[in-house]
């Protein structure tokens, strides 16, 4: 597809532009966390417990979004929590995409006994409820970042595998693939140069949408105390801690809740917009 056409579609897509701008803003805020706040997100301060938001009355030196039940700055925890959420989401999506795509390429192109073995394994993992499986694994292995990543990867790769395998079954019957086979092209060469480039469009759309899903899943586990452990900041455990003070100190829940909602919506919008932009049937 012509690059100029893609760029023109991107500019015209309200979903893509909204998701792209908001997602970039969230990433930049997470990167600039040490610049935007001087507070330690894990340091307790008994003299600053449950302070109401000062907003920008004292600039960035004050407690812009207030403090929590341990006197920790909510803005600092919000920004550093975004770092954890984004890094975990990127690592999970990258590993899931690599594993699922490789298995999907093998199942779709090689076929034979390889295809049913991989697909039955994929269906088994897809049949297990994601949250129930995560709770069981984390309860046995313990709640930490590494176990959280492992759980997310195990539950996310089947989606890429099934998607890639279905696309490969269509692409491998095209004339250009048959031509490569007749000219003596090896399996690995054909997979990497003929098959893979023609299945990346659907993968890009899935990747952009799944980033938001993983962030929401991580927050859900952290809310249940099965994700990022305290005192490390996570939007999920911030909401869990703030629910006790919902009527008296609502900022403890509103700030991470709004951040989580905007982030998930941004990546969902980005994925929907990317699907429209890369649709070859659109004019």
MARKELUM-997252 format. One record per residue: residue in one letter; x negated, y, z negated of N, C-alpha, C, O in turn. Coordinates in steps of 0.001 Angstrom, whole numbers, padded with zeros to 6 digits, always signed. Layout:
<sites>
AXYZXYZXYZXYZ...
</sites>
This chain:
<sites>
X-000849-001190+000000+000000+000000+000000-000885+001241+000000-001918+001284-000668X-000464+002249+000760-001243+003475+000901-001368+004202-000439-000385+004358-001162X-002588+004647-000763-002828+005322-002040-002052+006633-002141-001533+006971-003205X-001975+007359-001045-001236+008627-001063+000242+008399-001338+000881+009182-002040X+000778+007323-000782+002189+006990-001025+002411+006649-002492+003401+007069-003091X+001478+005881-003075+001595+005514-004488+001546+006753-005378+002350+006888-006301X+000604+007657-005102+000498+008883-005897+001746+009738-005766+002196+010337-006742X+002311+009798-004557+003530+010585-004361+004693+009971-005136+005497+010691-005727X+004780+008650-005132+005839+007977-005895+005655+008191-007389+006633+008352-008120X+004403+008193-007847+004138+008421-009264+004633+009799-009694+005262+009948-010741X+004341+010798-008874+004760+012170-009218+006273+012315-009212+006826+013115-009967X+006944+011547-008366+008394+011671-008256+009140+010834-009294+010319+011075-009552X+008466+009861-009886+009124+008971-010855+009147+009615-012236+008104+009807-012860X+010353+009949-012709+010490+010554-014035+010080+009578-015122+009452+009969-016106X+010434+008298-014952+010065+007287-015944+008550+007159-016044+007992+007152-017141X+007890+007057-014894+006436+006875-014907+005737+008079-015514+004863+007915-016364X+006099+009281-015099+005425+010479-015583+005660+010675-017071+004740+011043-017801X+006892+010430-017531+007183+010572-018962+006378+009566-019782+005744+009925-020774X+006412+008307-019359+005668+007274-020077+004171+007518-020043+003486+007333-021049X+003661+007931-018891+002220+008154-018733+001751+009303-019613+000738+009180-020302X+002470+010414-019598+002063+011589-020379+002117+011295-021872+001176+011612-022599X+003212+010693-022337+003360+010407-023769+002333+009367-024216+001741+009503-025286X+002117+008329-023401+001130+007295-023757-000277+007888-023834-001035+007579-024754X-000622+008737-022869-001947+009384-022898-002095+010280-024116-003162+010324-024729X-001027+011000-024474-001068+011879-025640-001288+011071-026918-002067+011476-027781X-000611+009937-027041-000759+009092-028226-002181+008537-028313-002771+008506-029393X-002730+008099-027177-004100+007581-027155-005095+008672-027545-006020+008420-028318X-004912+009876-027016-005819+010988-027338-005742+011356-028815-006769+011634-029434X-004543+011362-029387-004387+011663-030809-005083+010608-031668-005703+010935-032680X-004977+009347-031261-005641+008271-032011-007161+008414-031938-007857+008222-032935X-007667+008753-030757-009116+008923-030600-009620+010114-031410-010706+010072-031989X-008818+011175-031441-009233+012406-032117-008883+012431-033593-008943+013491-034216X-008521+011294-034170-008120+011240-035583-009150+011850-036531-008755+012607-037417X-010455+011566-036398-011431+012167-037326-011535+013679-037195-011942+014362-038135X-011161+014205-036017-011220+015652-035797-009975+016332-036360-010052+017435-036899X-008830+015666-036230-007558+016275-036617-007314+016246-038124-006539+017052-038638X-007957+015339-038828-007760+015270-040285-009056+014880-040980-009835+014069-040480X-009264+015482-042148-010449+015172-042956-010150+014159-044052-011053+013744-044778X-008885+013758-044177-008496+012854-045255-008829+011398-044906-008730+010977-043753X-009220+010660-045921-009459+009233-045789-008106+008519-045862-007396+008664-046857X-007736+007752-044833-006406+007125-044835-006223+006044-045896-005097+005623-046156X-007313+005591-046512-007198+004532-047523-007506+005017-048940-007397+004247-049895X-007890+006292-049083-008291+006816-050397-007072+007274-051195-006270+008070-050705X-006933+006771-052428-005838+007180-053300-006167+008506-053975-007331+008823-054221X-005117+009276-054272-005281+010541-054991-004098+010708-055938-003002+011065-055506X-004310+010455-057213-003220+010495-058192-002636+011888-058358-001495+012025-058800X-003389+012919-058015-002886+014298-058150-002024+014717-056953-001387+015770-056990X-002002+013901-055894-001259+014278-054683-000126+013313-054364+000303+013217-053214X+000359+012601-055368+001376+011584-055119+002699+012222-054675+003196+013161-055296X+003252+011680-053578+004580+012051-053065+004733+013558-052851+005757+014137-053212X+003733+014180-052273+003840+015600-051918+004658+015744-050644+004493+014980-049693X+005536+016729-050639+006366+016973-049462+005511+017527-048323+004451+018100-048574X+005952+017365-047083+005193+017886-045947+004991+019395-046038+005929+020140-046319X+003769+019835-045798+003453+021261-045762+003489+021789-044337+003390+022993-044101X+003631+020864-043387+003565+021193-041972+002274+021970-041703+001203+021493-042078X+002328+023119-041086+001075+023814-040766+000900+025084-041604+000249+026038-041180X+001499+025075-042808+001350+026231-043696-000106+026444-044079-000557+027582-044209X-000842+025353-044258-002271+025430-044577-003138+024874-043448-004278+024467-043669X-002581+024864-042239-003318+024322-041112-003493+022812-041253-002725+022151-041952X-004495+022286-040593-004779+020864-040670-005455+020472-041976-005656+019287-042243X-005810+021468-042796-006459+021171-044076-005460+020734-045131-005839+020112-046124X-004175+021055-044926-003145+020659-045886-002548+019310-045520-002952+018676-044545X-001584+018886-046319-000888+017624-046054+000263+017913-045090+001394+018163-045508X-000045+017874-043812+000919+018282-042777+002207+017473-042861+003296+018039-042776X+002098+016171-043023+003271+015299-043099+003490+014748-044504+004200+013757-044677X+002888+015381-045504+003067+014958-046881+002152+013804-047262+001238+013444-046520X+002414+013231-048431+001622+012098-048935+002552+010967-049337+003764+011150-049446X+001964+009786-049559+002769+008625-049931+002705+008363-051428+002259+009214-052198X+003154+007175-051837+003242+006859-053268+001883+006700-053930+001798+006657-055157X+000823+006611-053142-000532+006503-053682-001330+007789-053477-002533+007828-053739X-000660+008837-053009-001328+010115-052783-002131+010170-051496-002924+011092-051302X-001937+009198-050612-002666+009173-049344-001957+010040-048314-000727+010078-048264X-002739+010736-047493-002183+011647-046498-001457+010859-045410-002040+009960-044804X-000198+011185-045160+000619+010456-044190+000112+010676-042769+000095+009739-041971X-000301+011899-042440-000805+012167-041092-002066+011354-040815-002216+010789-039732X-002964+011294-041781-004196+010521-041603-003875+009047-041383-004448+008409-040499X-002969+008510-042176-002597+007104-042021-001867+006877-040696-001997+005817-040083X-001112+007863-040267-000397+007758-038997-001384+007685-037825-001241+006845-036937X-002374+008565-037833-003344+008625-036727-004254+007407-036718-004503+006822-035664X-004751+007025-037887-005621+005851-037937-004824+004565-037720-005348+003584-037194X-003566+004579-038125-002702+003429-037844-002482+003249-036353-002373+002122-035869X-002414+004373-035613-002296+004299-034155-003509+003612-033550-003390+002873-032572X-004678+003858-034133-005901+003199-033645-005795+001686-033766-006074+000956-032814X-005392+001224-034934-005253-000218-035144-004226-000809-034180-004468-001850-033569X-003092-000149-034048-002027-000665-033191-002465-000736-031733-002226-001738-031059X-003097+000314-031251-003511+000355-029844-004630-000638-029550-004611-001315-028523X-005603-000722-030455-006716-001660-030236-006210-003096-030242-006579-003891-029378X-005370-003428-031209-004820-004783-031269-004003-005079-030016-004112-006167-029450X-003188-004125-029578-002362-004330-028392-003225-004552-027150-002936-005444-026351X-004270-003761-026980-005144-003891-025810-005862-005239-025817-005937-005913-024791X-006392-005629-026985-007108-006911-027083-006156-008074-026811-006493-008994-026065X-004982-008033-027409-004007-009121-027235-003575-009234-025780-003556-010327-025215X-003227-008098-025173-002753-008116-023789-003868-008568-022844-003614-009327-021909X-005096-008111-023079-006217-008507-022224-006468-010016-022295-006586-010679-021265X-006550-010552-023519-006794-011991-023680-005630-012815-023136-005837-013826-022466X-004414-012379-023427-003240-013110-022940-003181-013116-021422-002856-014133-020810X-003496-011972-020814-003459-011862-019356-004508-012760-018716-004217-013446-017736X-005723-012766-019254-006796-013591-018696-006452-015077-018808-006558-015817-017830X-006040-015511-020003-005712-016926-020213-004513-017342-019366-004560-018347-018657X-003440-016557-019446-002225-016904-018711-002417-016871-017205-001897-017732-016495X-003162-015883-016709-003380-015780-015267-004220-016935-014743-003902-017504-013699X-005279-017286-015448-006121-018405-015025-005326-019715-014969-005414-020463-013996X-004554-019978-016020-003749-021205-016041-002663-021173-014966-002356-022196-014354X-002081-019986-014741-001061-019858-013697-001632-020064-012308-000979-020669-011458X-002848-019571-012058-003506-019782-010764-003783-021263-010529-003574-021780-009432X-004254-021934-011571-004540-023364-011449-003262-024162-011197-003226-025030-010325X-002217-023862-011963-000959-024595-011823-000319-024357-010465+000187-025291-009842X-000341-023124-010009+000334-022798-008753-000420-023242-007519+000190-023712-006558X-001747-023101-007528-002508-023392-006304-002928-024858-006219-002787-025472-005161X-003436-025423-007296-003898-026809-007261-002723-027781-007264-002734-028773-006535X-001705-027498-008085-000529-028360-008127-000852-029741-008651-001640-029891-009585X-000241-030757-008050-000487-032139-008479-000069-032350-009923+000970-031858-010362X-000902-033096-010661-000592-033361-012065-000932-032162-012943-000467-032061-014078X-001755-031244-012402-002155-030058-013176-000947-029159-013438-000783-028629-014536X-000112-028995-012425+001042-028091-012540+002009-028516-013641+002300-027703-014518X+002518-029736-013643+003466-030106-014718+002858-030088-016112+003546-029765-017081X+001567-030433-016231+000937-030415-017550+000902-028995-018106+001281-028752-019252X+000438-028057-017271+000342-026664-017721+001726-026082-017977+001921-025368-018961X+002685-026374-017112+004020-025784-017256+004769-026371-018453+005527-025658-019110X+004571-027651-018747+005231-028213-019935+004645-027584-021199+005368-027296-022153X+003327-027375-021192+002687-026721-022333+003197-025286-022477+003433-024813-023589X+003363-024606-021355+003883-023237-021374+005299-023188-021927+005629-022313-022727X+006132-024126-021501+007527-024159-021953+007631-024461-023450+008528-023963-024130X+006715-025270-023949+006718-025570-025387+006458-024303-026186+007162-024030-027158X+005452-023523-025787+005136-022285-026502+006240-021246-026341+006516-020490-027272X+006876-021201-025165+007948-020227-024940+009206-020584-025714+010017-019711-026024X+009372-021880-026032+010565-022317-026761+010491-021999-028247+011517-021947-028926X+009269-021786-028758+009107-021481-030181+009402-020004-030423+008783-019155-029782X+010327-019664-031328+010590-018261-031640+009314-017547-032089+008616-018015-032988X+009019-016423-031462+007745-015739-031694+007547-015350-033144+006484-015589-033715X+008563-014751-033742+008420-014270-035116+008295-015425-036105+007505-015355-037046X+009076-016489-035892+009020-017651-036786+007644-018305-036714+007068-018665-037740X+007120-018456-035499+005791-019053-035325+004726-018189-035990+003823-018702-036651X+004838-016864-035808+003862-015957-036407+003892-016028-037922+002841-016053-038563X+005074-016061-038497+005202-016138-039951+004573-017431-040468+003880-017423-041485X+004812-018542-039768+004276-019832-040205+002752-019847-040147+002097-020309-041081X+002182-019335-039037+000729-019354-038875+000050-018428-039870-000922-018812-040522X+000564-017203-039987-000046-016234-040894+000098-016677-042343-000794-016441-043158X+001222-017321-042666+001417-017804-044037+000389-018874-044392-000017-018982-045549X-000035-019670-043402-001016-020730-043647-002443-020189-043622-003245-020496-044504X-002757-019379-042604-004130-018900-042412-004445-017634-043195-005613-017329-043439X-003398-016886-043596-003624-015634-044310-003405-014437-043406-003499-014537-042182X-003112-013304-044024-002827-012080-043272-004097-011264-043096-004615-010695-044056X-004594-011208-041876-005700-010326-041526-005629-010013-040038-004815-010591-039317X-006464-009114-039586-006387-008636-038210-006694-009750-037215-006025-009860-036188X-007694-010574-037504-008087-011636-036573-006955-012647-036391-006633-013032-035267X-006357-013072-037499-005245-014023-037408-004056-013410-036687-003335-014099-035966X-003853-012113-036885-002765-011414-036196-002986-011446-034687-002052-011708-033929X-004215-011182-034246-004544-011217-032815-004344-012618-032254-003786-012781-031169X-004802-013637-032996-004666-015024-032534-003199-015392-032350-002829-016000-031346X-002372-015026-033309-000941-015331-033231-000310-014651-032023+000459-015266-031284X-000642-013379-031828-000061-012631-030708-000485-013211-029368+000330-013308-028451X-001752-013597-029244-002239-014176-027985-001534-015501-027696-001118-015754-026565X-001404-016341-028716-000763-017641-028541+000676-017489-028056+001150-018296-027257X+001368-016464-028533+002775-016288-028176+002977-015446-026910+004089-015380-026385X+001918-014807-026420+002071-013905-025263+001578-014484-023940+002093-014115-022884X+000583-015392-023972+000010-015870-022710+000991-016639-021825+000853-016567-020604X+001982-017380-022366+002873-018130-021470+003615-017257-020465+003902-017705-019355X+003929-016018-020836+004633-015128-019918+003799-014854-018666+004323-014856-017552X+002499-014618-018855+001611-014373-017715+001418-015643-016885+001351-015587-015657X+001331-016764-017553+001130-018031-016855+002303-018346-015925+002108-018684-014757X+003503-018234-016451+004681-018558-015648+004861-017566-014509+005205-017959-013394X+004633-016289-014776+004759-015264-013749+003750-015481-012628+004097-015427-011449X+002496-015729-013008+001444-015926-012003+001705-017181-011185+001562-017169-009962X+002082-018251-011845+002327-019519-011138+003442-019377-010116+003318-019885-009001X+004533-018694-010468+005639-018507-009526+005215-017667-008324+005615-017953-007195X+004409-016635-008560+003945-015794-007455+002959-016536-006551+002965-016356-005333X+002115-017368-007157+001136-018137-006377+001843-019131-005459+001406-019344-004328X+002917-019735-005925+003659-020688-005098+004182-020031-003828+004311-020683-002792X+004484-018737-003910+004954-018005-002732+003787-017604-001839+003843-017777-000622X+002732-017070-002443+001614-016530-001670+000822-017627-000964+000366-017425+000161X+000653-018780-001601-000230-019807-001027+000327-020410+000263-000396-021105+000977X+001596-020158+000572+002191-020653+001812+002171-019610+002922+002722-019834+004000X+001536-018470+002661+001437-017433+003686+000385-017812+004729-000505-018623+004474X+000514-017202+005911-000367-017547+007035-001829-017223+006757-002715-017973+007165X-002096-016103+006060-003485-015716+005840-004204-016707+004915-005419-016879+005009X-003452-017352+004025-004056-018373+003169-004362-019623+003987-005431-020216+003842X-003425-020026+004846-003658-021183+005705-004844-020939+006630-005623-021851+006904X-004976-019703+007110-006096-019365+007986-007427-019514+007246-008402-020013+007808X-007461-019082+005991-008686-019218+005194-009030-020676+004958-010201-021058+004962X-007997-021494+004750-008235-022930+004540-008775-023590+005810-009677-024425+005745X-008222-023215+006957-008673-023783+008225-010115-023393+008519-010873-024183+009082X-010499-022157+008131-011860-021676+008374-012859-022233+007369-014038-021883+007418X-012412-023093+006460-013321-023759+005540-013531-023058+004217-014489-023357+003504X-012668-022147+003882-012797-021447+002609-012580-022378+001426-011655-023191+001441X-013417-022271+000403-013281-023103-000777-012113-022654-001641-011590-021551-001480X-011710-023529-002564-010571-023207-003431-010824-021941-004253-009967-021062-004342X-012016-021864-004852-012329-020710-005693-012342-019434-004873-011838-018404-005322X-012907-019487-003687-012953-018313-002808-011546-017859-002427-011246-016666-002461X-010695-018799-002068-009325-018459-001664-008538-017896-002843-007790-016930-002692X-008711-018503-004018-007978-018032-005203-008365-016600-005551-007504-015772-005847X-009667-016313-005514-010149-015001-005942-009941-013917-004890-009674-012767-005242X-010056-014258-003607-009995-013242-002549-008650-013167-001834-008308-012120-001284X-007882-014250-001830-006618-014266-001098-005396-014296-002019-004413-013593-001785X-005470-015112-003059-004309-015298-003930-004211-014219-004992-003185-013548-005103X-005280-014045-005783-005245-013134-006927-004876-011702-006560-004042-011118-007251X-005454-011088-005498-005084-009710-005170-003608-009525-004845-003083-008417-004953X-002940-010593-004450-001534-010490-004063-000562-010792-005204+000652-010777-005001X-001082-011066-006393-000206-011288-007544-000459-010249-008645+000129-010329-009724X-001332-009279-008369-001693-008308-009408-000599-007273-009674-000529-006720-010772X+000252-007006-008687+001291-005982-008872+002215-006334-010034+002448-005510-010918X+002735-007545-010031+003635-007973-011122+002885-008065-012442+003468-007830-013500X+001593-008406-012396+000797-008473-013624+000628-007084-014236+000728-006930-015454X+000376-006074-013408+000206-004706-013913+001475-004215-014601+001414-003564-015644X+002613-004528-014014+003889-004111-014610+004099-004798-015958+004514-004163-016928X+003812-006092-016013+003968-006846-017254+003015-006344-018327+003392-006222-019492X+001773-006053-017932+000779-005550-018887+001248-004245-019521+001195-004095-020742X+001706-003302-018703+002117-002002-019227+003313-002120-020164+003418-001369-021133X+004207-003048-019885+005369-003229-020755+005011-003989-022026+005569-003728-023092X+004077-004931-021908+003789-005773-023074+002960-005051-024124+002959-005462-025284X+002256-003993-023755+001523-003211-024754+002485-002708-025824+002213-002832-027018X+003606-002142-025393+004604-001670-026343+005214-002792-027149+005486-002622-028337X+005438-003955-026519+006006-005096-027226+005069-005614-028314+005513-005970-029405X+003767-005654-028014+002797-006124-029003+002706-005136-030164+002607-005552-031319X+002736-003834-029876+002703-002834-030942+003911-003005-031863+003779-002931-033084X+005073-003231-031282+006286-003430-032079+006208-004726-032876+006644-004774-034027X+005656-005774-032276+005518-007065-032961+004539-006956-034122+004784-007494-035202X+003424-006255-033893+002442-006043-034968+003066-005269-036121+002842-005595-037287X+003857-004234-035793+004516-003449-036831+005519-004306-037616+005668-004151-038828X+006199-005207-036910+007168-006091-037578+006475-007000-038584+006955-007177-039704X+005337-007579-038180+004597-008446-039091+004005-007655-040254+004009-008125-041391X+003499-006464-039973+002946-005626-041045+004047-005205-042016+003803-005092-043217X+005243-004976-041510+006382-004639-042363+006680-005772-043332+007094-005542-044468X+006464-007008-042868+006704-008195-043704+005480-008590-044516+005462-009648-045146X+004447-007731-044503+003177-007985-045203+002437-009188-044634+001693-009859-045349X+002640-009461-043341+001977-010578-042668+001063-010100-041549+000509-010908-040804X+000908-008795-041436+000072-008242-040382-001182-007608-040939-001962-008263-041630X-001380-006340-040644-002545-005607-041149-002382-005423-042655-001396-004830-043093X-003321-005915-043454-003157-005858-044916-003428-004464-045483-004234-003706-044942X-002757-004145-046559-003045-002923-047313-004463-003014-047877-004924-004114-048180X-005172-001881-048027-004704-000509-047812-004925+000004-046394-004744+001197-046150X-005311-000860-045447-005494-000406-044069-004177+000145-043533-003117-000425-043795X-004232+001245-042787-002993+001869-042316-002387+001139-041129-003086+000777-040182X-001107+000932-041192-000328+000371-040090+001059+000984-040157+001605+001182-041243X+001628+001282-039003+002968+001876-039017+003966+000948-039685+004903+001413-040334X+003781-000350-039537+004705-001297-040157+004643-001279-041668+005679-001220-042331X+003416-001329-042235+003347-001330-043702+003627+000054-044294+003978+000163-045469X+003474+001120-043482+003879+002445-043941+005397+002526-044097+005900+003090-045069X+006119+001958-043134+007586+001936-043217+008040+001065-044377+008978+001412-045095X+007365-000074-044557+007722-000974-045658+007527-000306-047005+008364-000452-047896X+006420+000434-047168+006158+001117-048432+007128+002274-048652+007503+002566-049788X+007532+002931-047569+008384+004111-047698+009854+003820-047900+010606+004706-048305X+010287+002587-047623+011729+002300-047736+012213+002438-049179+013385+002737-049411X+011324+002224-050151+011704+002385-051561+012030+003834-051884+012842+004122-052763X+011383+004741-051160+011547+006178-051421+012346+006860-050320+012212+008063-050098X+013182+006079-049628+013872+006601-048456+014765+007801-048765+014846+008730-047962X+015429+007793-049907+016352+008889-050238+015652+010090-050860+016156+011209-050772X+014510+009876-051481+013810+010973-052154+012633+011518-051346+012345+012714-051394X+011954+010643-050604+010790+011054-049804+010904+010470-048404+010116+009601-048031X+011879+010936-047623+012141+010307-046314+011002+010454-045315+010936+009694-044349X+010096+011423-045525+008997+011611-044574+008083+010392-044495+007400+010186-043492X+008075+009590-045552+007213+008397-045558+007669+007365-044524+006869+006565-044039X+008957+007393-044194+009504+006465-043206+009696+007141-041856+009458+006534-040812X+010126+008395-041878+010438+009095-040627+009204+009233-039738+009286+009014-038530X+008056+009597-040327+006847+009825-039531+006394+008551-038799+006270+008578-037574X+006144+007438-039505+005726+006232-038770+006826+005651-037895+006546+005063-036851X+008087+005814-038320+009197+005306-037514+009302+006016-036178+009485+005376-035143X+009186+007337-036199+009229+008114-034955+008022+007806-034076+008154+007701-032856X+006841+007660-034691+005630+007327-033926+005781+005976-033239+005419+005829-032072X+006310+004997-033949+006506+003666-033387+007522+003708-032249+007310+003098-031201X+008623+004426-032455+009659+004508-031427+009127+005179-030163+009348+004679-029060X+008432+006298-030310+007906+007019-029151+006878+006193-028391+006857+006200-027160X+006024+005481-029124+004985+004680-028474+005583+003534-027669+005199+003309-026522X+006519+002812-028268+007147+001690-027569+007930+002184-026359+007868+001577-025290X+008669+003284-026520+009420+003845-025396+008487+004305-024282+008779+004111-023102X+007366+004913-024657+006419+005411-023662+005901+004285-022781+005870+004418-021558X+005495+003180-023388+004954+002071-022590+006049+001334-021829+005793+000792-020754X+007263+001304-022369+008376+000727-021615+008714+001586-020404+008948+001063-019315X+008741+002908-020592+008967+003822-019474+007867+003675-018433+008129+003680-017230X+006627+003545-018910+005490+003391-018004+005634+002125-017169+005380+002141-015965X+006038+001039-017799+006226-000211-017070+007362-000128-016066+007223-000594-014935X+008497+000466-016467+009630+000613-015552+009269+001512-014379+009618+001230-013233X+008558+002607-014686+008147+003517-013618+007158+002861-012673+007226+003059-011460X+006240+002082-013226+005240+001392-012401+005910+000368-011490+005480+000169-010353X+006945-000271-011979+007683-001232-011149+008323-000544-009946+008302-001074-008835X+008894+000644-010176+009485+001398-009052+008409+001907-008104+008595+001895-006887X+007292+002353-008651+006223+002913-007825+005617+001858-006910+005320+002142-005750X+005434+000654-007416+004767-000403-006653+005727-001273-005852+005301-002247-005231X+007002-000942-005856+007989-001712-005108+007802-001454-003605+008023-000330-003154X+007405-002456-002827+007171-002223-001390+008440-001934-000601+008359-001441+000524X+009620-002229-001165+010880-002008-000455+011342-000548-000539+012224-000124+000208X+010736+000212-001457+011117+001630-001593+010510+002437-000469+009432+002119+000032X+011206+003474-000084+010704+004357+000979+010075+005586+000383+009595+006450+001116
</sites>
